[in-house]
Amino acid sequence: MKENNIHNLKYEIIKKHEKLFVKKLDLESETNRLMSEINLLGAQHTLDKVNQLNLQLDDIISEMDYLKQALEDIK
């Protein structure tokens, strides 16, 4: 009887450990997914900022070209 109780206890401990292990893997997977999402959001923000700066550069270059042309027309 005592051996049966010990066997059942070991079985329950192993079963509980396996369930916790699966939960741990699920949580790690979710954590990794969220970290990837955060990185993508950060990358998207950076890309948006770069695009915004490129537009500003295009505006400045256009204005410089206009001024250069105006200066040449004056000569």
Sequence and secondary structure as in RCSB ss.txt:
>XXXX:A:sequence
MKENNIHNLKYEIIKKHEKLFVKKLDLESETNRLMSEINLLGAQHTLDKVNQLNLQLDDIISEMDYLKQALEDIK
>XXXX:A:secstr
 HHHHHHHHHHHHHHHHHHHHHHHHHHHHHHHHHHHHHHHHHHHHHHHHHHHHHHHHHHHHHHHHHHHHHHHHH 
